[in-house]
């Protein structure tokens, strides 16, 4: 499984799909908090950075899943 660098504390579990590789699942709200605390970003900066540089990065079939629970909107 591929990991998103620097977001280990945001891992909530493993996702499974029939006949596909297991994928790590990350809590988006926690990822945003990590960027705010670690990198000193504002919430808006963190969300923009996360959407473009993390969620927007396709690295193949093992690309992690990012779970939006509604708190991010």
C-alpha positions in Angstrom: 0.0 0.0 0.0 1.2 3.5 -0.8 1.3 6.1 1.9 0.8 9.9 1.7 4.0 11.3 3.1 3.6 13.2 6.4 0.0 12.1 7.1 0.4 9.0 9.1 -1.6 10.4 12.0 -4.6 10.8 9.6 -4.8 7.1 8.6 -8.2 5.7 9.6 -8.0 2.3 8.1 -7.7 0.1 5.0 -10.1 0.1 2.1 -10.9 -3.1 0.2 -12.4 -3.6 -3.2 -13.1 -6.9 -4.9 -10.2 -8.0 -6.9 -8.2 -4.8 -6.3 -5.3 -4.0 -4.0 -6.0 -2.8 -0.5 -5.7 1.0 0.0 -4.9 3.2 2.9 -7.7 5.5 3.9 -7.0 9.0 5.3 -9.3 11.4 7.2 -9.2 14.6 5.2 -10.1 16.7 8.2 -7.1 15.4 10.0 -4.9 15.9 7.0 -5.9 19.6 6.8 -5.1 19.9 10.5 -1.7 18.4 10.0 -0.9 21.0 7.3 -2.2 23.9 9.5 -0.1 22.7 12.5 3.0 21.4 10.9 3.4 23.9 8.0 1.7 27.0 9.5 -0.9 27.2 6.7 -4.2 28.9 7.1 -7.2 26.6 6.7 -7.8 27.9 3.2 -4.2 27.5 2.2 -4.2 23.9 3.6 -7.4 22.9 1.8 -6.1 24.3 -1.5 -2.7 22.7 -1.1 -4.3 19.4 -0.1 -6.7 19.3 -3.0 -4.1 20.1 -5.6 -1.0 18.4 -4.3 -2.3 15.4 -2.3 -5.7 14.4 -3.6 -4.7 15.5 -7.1 -1.7 13.2 -7.2 -2.5 9.9 -9.0 0.3 7.4 -8.4 -1.4 4.3 -9.8 -3.8 1.8 -8.6 -2.4 1.9 -5.1 -3.2 5.6 -4.7 -4.7 6.1 -1.2 -8.3 7.0 -0.5 -9.1 10.3 1.2 -12.3 10.3 3.3 -14.4 13.4 3.4 -16.8 13.4 6.3 -18.4 16.7 5.8 -16.3 18.8 8.2 -14.1 19.9 5.3 -16.7 21.9 3.5 
